[in-house]
Amino acid sequence: MTSAAEISDLLYEHIVAGDADGAVAATRQGLAAAVEATALLYEAMIPALEEVGRRFEEGEYFLPEMLVAARSMQAAMDVVRPEIVQAGVKPIGTFVMGTVAGDIHDVGKNLVNVMLEGAGFEVIDLGINVPGPAFVDAIRRHEPLAVGMSAFLTTTMMEIETNVRLIEAAGLRDQVTIMVGGAPINDAFAAEVGADGYAPDASSAARVTKRLLGL
């Protein structure tokens, strides 16, 4: 009989390798062997994603490898999520995410979503081309710890400042941490528009968010 440790190691390896089918099979094997869903998440899936992030930051992995690993993680998450919900495991907090108005790029946003979910957040994804009032409405409705805004184009990056001002005008600014990211964004821009933090890539997004939230 395959042990829980062996199943966790197998799941870890499949995610790092970007093998979605293998990750799903290992996850199902673990659940069938009475391995707790939370054990699979915290002992295999999250460490695997952290390893992928490390390899990306050190230049061992590039965007294609990040994408297939994230898809493998997401496929495994789809299997364990119902088990985790049924067990009553609560997320560490809610994170609202969206690509700003006028911008339809979502690869980076989707990668960040996977990283955040793997780190324990419940992610509310508003999608692409999200108008400012939709961010305000989502903050009111979901009361997130943080909201993330992604902009890939220089022509849409100023939408972030517009959205920050809308959140301030709605009296919600003190209730939420604002994270920004995207190809034309940097720390200086984040500070200029009044955001709380900036992540240069998906692999660091969850780490920066947790640091800002004191988690």
C-alpha positions as CSV (number, residue, x, y, z in Angstrom):
1,M,0.0,0.0,0.0
2,T,1.3,3.5,-0.9
3,S,1.9,5.6,2.2
4,A,0.5,9.1,2.8
5,A,4.1,10.5,2.5
6,E,4.6,8.7,-0.8
7,I,1.4,10.1,-2.2
8,S,2.3,13.6,-1.0
9,D,5.7,13.3,-2.7
10,L,4.1,12.1,-5.9
11,L,1.6,15.0,-5.9
12,Y,4.4,17.4,-5.2
13,E,6.4,16.1,-8.1
14,H,3.5,16.2,-10.6
15,I,2.7,19.8,-9.8
16,V,6.4,20.9,-10.1
17,A,6.6,19.1,-13.4
18,G,3.3,20.6,-14.6
19,D,1.6,17.3,-15.0
20,A,-2.1,18.1,-14.4
21,D,-3.4,14.6,-15.1
22,G,-0.8,13.1,-12.7
23,A,-1.6,15.7,-10.1
24,V,-5.3,14.9,-10.2
25,A,-4.6,11.2,-10.1
26,A,-2.4,11.5,-7.1
27,T,-4.9,13.8,-5.3
28,R,-7.7,11.3,-5.9
29,Q,-5.4,8.4,-4.8
30,G,-4.7,10.3,-1.6
31,L,-8.3,11.0,-0.8
32,A,-9.2,7.4,-1.5
33,A,-6.5,6.3,0.9
34,A,-8.0,8.6,3.6
35,V,-5.3,11.2,3.5
36,E,-6.8,14.5,4.7
37,A,-7.4,17.1,2.0
38,T,-5.7,19.7,4.2
39,A,-2.6,17.4,4.4
40,L,-2.4,17.2,0.6
41,L,-2.8,21.0,0.4
42,Y,-0.2,22.0,3.0
43,E,2.3,19.1,2.7
44,A,2.4,18.8,-1.1
45,M,0.5,21.3,-3.1
46,I,1.6,24.6,-1.5
47,P,5.2,23.4,-1.1
48,A,5.2,22.5,-4.8
49,L,3.9,25.9,-5.8
50,E,6.5,27.6,-3.6
51,E,9.2,25.5,-5.3
52,V,7.9,26.5,-8.7
53,G,8.0,30.2,-7.6
54,R,11.6,29.7,-6.4
55,R,12.7,28.2,-9.7
56,F,11.0,31.1,-11.5
57,E,12.6,33.8,-9.4
58,E,16.1,32.2,-9.9
59,G,15.7,31.8,-13.7
60,E,15.3,28.0,-13.7
61,Y,11.7,28.2,-14.8
62,F,10.1,30.6,-17.2
63,L,6.5,31.6,-17.9
64,P,5.5,28.4,-19.8
65,E,6.7,26.3,-16.9
66,M,4.9,28.6,-14.4
67,L,1.7,28.3,-16.4
68,V,1.6,24.5,-16.6
69,A,2.5,24.2,-12.9
70,A,-0.3,26.6,-12.0
71,R,-2.7,24.6,-14.1
72,S,-1.7,21.4,-12.4
73,M,-2.1,23.1,-9.0
74,Q,-5.6,24.3,-10.0
75,A,-6.6,20.9,-11.3
76,A,-5.6,19.4,-8.0
77,M,-7.3,22.2,-6.1
78,D,-10.6,21.5,-7.9
79,V,-10.5,18.0,-6.5
80,V,-9.7,18.8,-2.9
81,R,-11.7,22.0,-2.6
82,P,-15.1,20.3,-1.9
83,E,-13.4,18.2,0.8
84,I,-11.8,21.2,2.4
85,V,-15.2,23.1,2.4
86,Q,-16.9,20.1,3.9
87,A,-14.3,19.9,6.6
88,G,-15.1,23.4,7.6
89,V,-11.6,24.8,7.0
90,K,-11.9,28.5,6.8
91,P,-9.7,30.6,4.5
92,I,-7.3,33.0,6.1
93,G,-9.1,35.8,4.3
94,T,-10.8,37.0,1.1
95,F,-8.9,38.6,-1.8
96,V,-10.7,40.4,-4.6
97,M,-8.9,40.4,-7.9
98,G,-9.5,42.0,-11.3
99,T,-7.9,43.3,-14.5
100,V,-8.7,47.0,-14.8
101,A,-11.1,48.6,-17.3
102,G,-9.9,48.6,-20.9
103,D,-7.5,45.7,-20.3
104,I,-8.3,42.1,-21.3
105,H,-5.0,40.4,-20.2
106,D,-5.5,37.7,-17.6
107,V,-2.5,35.3,-17.7
108,G,-0.7,37.1,-14.9
109,K,-3.9,37.6,-12.9
110,N,-4.8,34.0,-13.2
111,L,-1.4,32.9,-12.0
112,V,-1.6,35.2,-9.0
113,N,-5.1,33.7,-8.2
114,V,-3.6,30.2,-8.0
115,M,-0.8,31.4,-5.8
116,L,-3.2,33.2,-3.5
117,E,-5.6,30.3,-3.3
118,G,-2.7,28.0,-2.6
119,A,-1.6,30.3,0.2
120,G,-5.0,30.0,1.9
121,F,-7.0,32.9,0.5
122,E,-10.5,32.7,-0.9
123,V,-10.1,34.5,-4.2
124,I,-13.0,36.5,-5.8
125,D,-12.0,37.0,-9.4
126,L,-13.9,39.8,-11.1
127,G,-12.4,39.0,-14.4
128,I,-11.0,41.3,-17.1
129,N,-12.0,44.9,-18.2
130,V,-13.4,45.6,-14.7
131,P,-14.8,49.1,-14.2
132,G,-13.8,51.0,-11.0
133,P,-17.3,50.8,-9.4
134,A,-17.2,47.0,-9.7
135,F,-14.2,47.0,-7.4
136,V,-16.0,49.2,-4.9
137,D,-19.1,47.0,-5.0
138,A,-17.0,43.9,-4.5
139,I,-15.3,45.4,-1.5
140,R,-18.7,46.2,0.0
141,R,-20.1,42.8,-0.7
142,H,-17.2,40.5,0.2
143,E,-15.4,42.6,2.8
144,P,-11.9,41.3,1.6
145,L,-8.7,41.8,3.4
146,A,-7.1,42.8,0.2
147,V,-8.0,43.8,-3.4
148,G,-5.7,43.3,-6.3
149,M,-5.7,45.3,-9.6
150,S,-3.8,44.1,-12.7
151,A,-2.8,46.3,-15.7
152,F,-0.8,45.0,-18.6
153,L,-0.8,48.1,-20.7
154,T,0.6,51.6,-20.2
155,T,-2.7,52.9,-21.5
156,T,-4.7,51.2,-18.8
157,M,-2.3,51.5,-15.8
158,M,-3.8,54.9,-14.8
159,E,-7.1,53.1,-14.2
160,I,-5.5,51.9,-11.0
161,E,-5.3,55.4,-9.6
162,T,-8.9,56.1,-10.6
163,N,-10.0,53.0,-8.8
164,V,-8.0,53.9,-5.6
165,R,-9.7,57.3,-5.6
166,L,-13.1,55.6,-6.0
167,I,-12.4,53.4,-3.1
168,E,-11.4,56.4,-1.0
169,A,-14.5,58.3,-2.0
170,A,-16.6,55.4,-1.0
171,G,-15.1,55.5,2.5
172,L,-13.6,52.0,2.1
173,R,-9.9,52.8,1.8
174,D,-9.0,52.0,5.5
175,Q,-10.8,48.7,5.3
176,V,-8.7,47.1,2.6
177,T,-5.1,46.6,1.5
178,I,-4.6,47.4,-2.2
179,M,-2.1,45.4,-4.2
180,V,-1.2,46.2,-7.8
181,G,0.8,44.4,-10.5
182,G,1.3,44.1,-14.2
183,A,4.0,44.6,-16.9
184,P,4.2,48.5,-16.7
185,I,3.8,48.7,-12.9
186,N,6.6,49.1,-10.3
187,D,7.0,50.1,-6.7
188,A,7.3,53.8,-7.5
189,F,4.0,53.8,-9.4
190,A,2.3,51.8,-6.6
191,A,3.3,54.4,-4.1
192,E,2.4,57.3,-6.4
193,V,-1.2,56.1,-6.9
194,G,-1.7,55.3,-3.2
195,A,-1.6,51.5,-3.3
196,D,-0.2,49.5,-0.4
197,G,2.0,47.1,-2.2
198,Y,3.3,45.8,-5.5
199,A,4.3,42.3,-6.6
200,P,6.6,42.0,-9.7
201,D,5.4,38.5,-10.5
202,A,2.9,35.8,-9.4
203,S,5.4,33.9,-7.4
204,S,5.9,36.8,-5.0
205,A,2.3,38.0,-4.9
206,A,1.1,35.8,-2.1
207,R,4.2,36.4,0.0
208,V,4.0,40.2,-0.3
209,T,0.3,40.2,0.4
210,K,0.7,38.1,3.6
211,R,3.5,40.3,4.7
212,L,1.5,43.4,4.3
213,L,-1.4,41.9,6.2
214,G,0.8,40.6,9.0
215,L,-0.2,37.0,8.3
